[in-house]
Amino acid sequence: MRRYKGNMNGERYLANASPSKREVHDLDNEKSQCQIDEIIRAGHDRPFNTLKEARDAGYDNCAWCIGNSTR
């Protein structure tokens, strides 16, 4: 579900900018394990319009909503 709070303005991809996580989530395929609301509450949300932009910025795929995590 796309969000319009925190740093999000309806973008499809939300990256968890926490230094210990550094993963990107697909909000159109969100799973309960992603804990998106917790990421936003902690202020670690970074919006991206494309998966390529997030990957180019150094974020790994979420194992739950995108798959193929490299961790």
C-alpha positions in Angstrom: 0.0 0.0 0.0 1.5 3.3 -1.0 2.1 5.8 1.7 1.7 9.6 2.0 3.3 10.1 5.4 6.9 10.5 6.6 9.1 11.1 3.6 6.7 9.2 1.3 4.5 10.9 -1.3 2.9 7.9 -3.1 6.2 6.5 -4.5 6.2 2.7 -5.2 9.5 1.9 -3.5 10.5 2.6 0.1 14.0 2.1 1.2 14.9 1.5 4.8 17.9 3.9 5.2 18.8 2.4 8.6 22.6 1.7 8.4 22.0 -1.9 9.6 19.3 -2.6 7.0 19.8 -0.8 3.7 17.0 -2.6 1.9 14.2 -1.5 -0.6 10.6 -2.5 -0.4 7.9 -2.7 -3.1 4.8 -1.1 -1.6 2.6 -2.6 -4.4 3.7 -6.1 -3.2 4.1 -5.3 0.6 4.1 -8.2 3.1 3.5 -8.0 6.8 7.1 -9.0 7.4 8.2 -5.7 5.7 7.1 -3.6 8.7 6.8 -0.5 6.6 4.9 1.6 9.2 7.7 0.9 11.7 10.3 2.1 9.2 8.4 5.3 8.6 7.9 5.9 12.4 11.7 5.5 12.9 12.3 8.1 10.2 14.3 5.6 8.1 12.0 5.9 5.0 13.6 7.0 1.7 11.3 7.2 -1.3 12.2 5.9 -4.8 10.1 5.9 -8.0 12.0 2.9 -9.5 13.7 -0.2 -8.3 16.7 0.7 -10.4 17.1 4.1 -8.6 17.1 2.3 -5.3 19.5 -0.4 -6.4 21.8 2.3 -7.9 21.8 4.0 -4.5 23.1 0.8 -2.9 19.9 -0.7 -1.5 19.4 -4.5 -1.5 16.0 -6.1 -2.3 13.7 -7.0 0.6 13.6 -10.8 0.8 9.8 -10.7 1.4 8.2 -8.3 -1.1 10.8 -8.3 -3.9 13.0 -11.4 -3.4 16.5 -12.1 -4.7 18.1 -10.4 -1.7 21.9 -10.6 -1.9 22.3 -10.8 1.9 
